[in-house]
Amino acid sequence: MVSHLITVIGNVPLNNALAGAEGGDDAAARAAFEPRWNTLHRVRTVLSTASFVLLAAVVL
């Protein structure tokens, strides 16, 4: 659930801002977009991995 909220609140607005920057300075748009997007992606990855591990622990 938290991973989904991170996507909706964090990544979707970043994606929309990047799409709105089309035709401008690609390097500047990427520099503004990439660090935050990567951080949010790492958090989602950790949360998904933890969810999988907890589910596997319950099943086993």
C-alpha positions in Angstrom: 0.0 0.0 0.0 2.8 2.4 0.9 4.6 1.6 -2.3 1.5 2.5 -4.3 1.2 5.8 -2.4 4.8 6.6 -3.2 4.1 6.0 -6.9 0.9 8.1 -6.9 2.3 11.0 -4.7 5.9 11.0 -5.8 6.6 9.3 -9.2 3.5 10.3 -11.2 3.9 14.0 -10.6 7.6 13.7 -11.5 6.7 11.8 -14.7 4.1 14.5 -15.6 6.7 17.3 -15.0 9.2 15.5 -17.2 6.6 15.0 -20.0 5.8 18.7 -19.7 9.4 19.6 -20.2 9.5 18.0 -23.7 11.1 20.3 -26.2 13.2 22.1 -23.6 16.6 21.5 -22.1 16.8 17.7 -21.7 19.9 17.8 -19.5 18.3 20.3 -17.1 15.0 18.3 -17.0 16.9 15.1 -16.3 19.0 16.7 -13.6 15.9 18.0 -11.8 14.0 14.7 -12.3 16.5 11.8 -11.8 17.8 12.1 -8.2 14.3 12.2 -6.7 12.9 9.6 -9.0 15.8 7.2 -8.2 15.3 7.8 -4.5 11.6 7.0 -4.7 12.3 4.0 -6.9 14.8 2.6 -4.3 12.3 3.1 -1.5 9.6 1.2 -3.5 12.1 -1.6 -4.3 13.0 -2.0 -0.6 9.4 -2.0 0.4 8.5 -4.6 -2.3 11.4 -6.8 -1.3 10.4 -6.6 2.4 6.8 -7.5 1.5 8.0 -10.5 -0.4 10.3 -11.7 2.4 7.5 -11.3 5.0 5.0 -13.1 2.8 7.5 -15.9 2.1 8.2 -16.2 5.9 4.5 -16.5 6.6 4.0 -19.2 3.9 7.0 -21.2 4.9 
